[in-house]
Amino acid sequence: MTPAMLVAAVQALASAAPVVNNTGAGLLPDVEDVREISVQIAKNVIKKALEEGLAQETEIPSKEEELEEWIREQMWNAEYRPLELVKGHEGNAHARGEAGTGSGRREAKFEG
């Protein structure tokens, strides 16, 4: 990352600082806004990389709205499976929290 790209990232984060709009507010945005702020930071950095001729991706959209949507499509989305209650005696070693703990079922024997 070049210094100009780092400055672009910092400028995007600074513009999202709550203190900009409210003098009694904090310096950093709320964690609930992290994905949208990440889009804005990425957009600034990508635009700077394009200006400097350093972008490696060849199909980056040039329109602002399309670029933001493209960035969102690149972002990882956590998807969690629903949890099921498993009674201790019914579950496997992973479910009981015993996997890899040396739960006493096997004893190491050392010769020496």
C-alpha positions in Angstrom: 0.0 0.0 0.0 1.4 3.4 -1.0 1.4 6.4 1.3 -1.3 8.0 -0.8 -3.5 4.9 -0.5 -3.0 4.9 3.3 -4.0 8.6 3.4 -7.1 7.7 1.3 -8.1 5.0 3.8 -7.5 7.3 6.8 -9.6 10.1 5.2 -12.5 7.7 4.7 -12.3 6.6 8.3 -12.0 10.2 9.6 -15.0 11.3 7.6 -17.1 8.6 9.4 -15.9 9.8 12.9 -19.0 10.7 15.0 -17.1 13.6 16.5 -17.3 15.3 13.0 -21.0 15.8 13.4 -21.3 15.9 17.2 -18.6 17.5 19.4 -19.5 15.2 22.4 -19.3 12.0 20.3 -16.5 9.5 20.1 -13.6 9.4 17.7 -14.3 6.1 16.1 -17.6 5.0 14.5 -19.8 2.4 16.2 -18.8 -1.2 15.5 -22.3 -1.8 14.1 -21.3 0.4 11.1 -18.1 -1.5 10.4 -19.2 -3.1 7.1 -20.5 0.2 5.6 -17.4 2.1 6.7 -15.2 -0.7 5.3 -16.9 -0.2 1.9 -16.1 3.5 2.0 -12.5 2.9 3.0 -12.1 0.2 0.3 -13.7 2.6 -2.3 -11.2 5.4 -1.4 -8.2 3.0 -1.5 -9.3 1.4 -4.8 -9.8 4.8 -6.4 -6.3 5.8 -5.3 -4.8 2.6 -6.6 -6.5 3.2 -10.0 -5.1 6.7 -10.1 -1.6 5.4 -9.4 -1.9 2.6 -11.9 -1.5 0.0 -9.2 -4.8 -1.9 -9.3 -4.3 -5.5 -10.3 -8.0 -6.3 -10.8 -9.1 -5.4 -14.4 -12.9 -5.2 -14.1 -13.3 -2.6 -11.4 -16.5 -0.5 -12.0 -15.9 3.2 -12.6 -19.3 4.5 -11.4 -19.5 5.3 -7.7 -22.6 3.2 -7.0 -21.4 0.3 -9.0 -18.1 0.3 -7.3 -19.7 0.3 -3.9 -21.9 -2.7 -4.9 -18.9 -4.5 -6.4 -17.0 -4.0 -3.1 -19.9 -5.4 -1.1 -20.0 -8.5 -3.4 -16.3 -9.1 -2.6 -16.8 -8.9 1.1 -17.0 -12.1 3.2 -20.3 -12.8 4.9 -20.3 -15.0 8.0 -23.0 -17.6 7.8 -23.4 -19.7 10.9 -25.2 -23.0 11.1 -28.0 -23.2 13.7 -26.9 -24.7 17.0 -28.6 -27.8 18.4 -28.5 -28.9 22.0 -26.8 -32.2 22.4 -26.9 -34.0 25.8 -23.4 -34.8 27.0 -23.8 -38.6 26.7 -25.2 -38.3 23.1 -22.6 -36.1 21.6 -19.2 -37.0 20.2 -15.9 -35.8 21.7 -16.2 -32.5 19.9 -19.7 -31.9 21.2 -18.6 -32.8 24.7 -15.6 -30.4 24.4 -13.2 -33.3 24.8 -11.6 -33.4 21.4 -7.8 -33.1 21.6 -7.9 -32.7 25.4 -6.5 -36.1 26.3 -9.8 -36.9 28.0 -8.3 -39.9 29.8 -9.4 -42.4 27.2 -5.9 -42.8 26.0 -2.8 -42.7 28.1 0.6 -41.8 26.7 3.2 -44.4 27.5 6.8 -43.3 27.7 9.7 -45.6 27.6 12.9 -44.4 29.1 
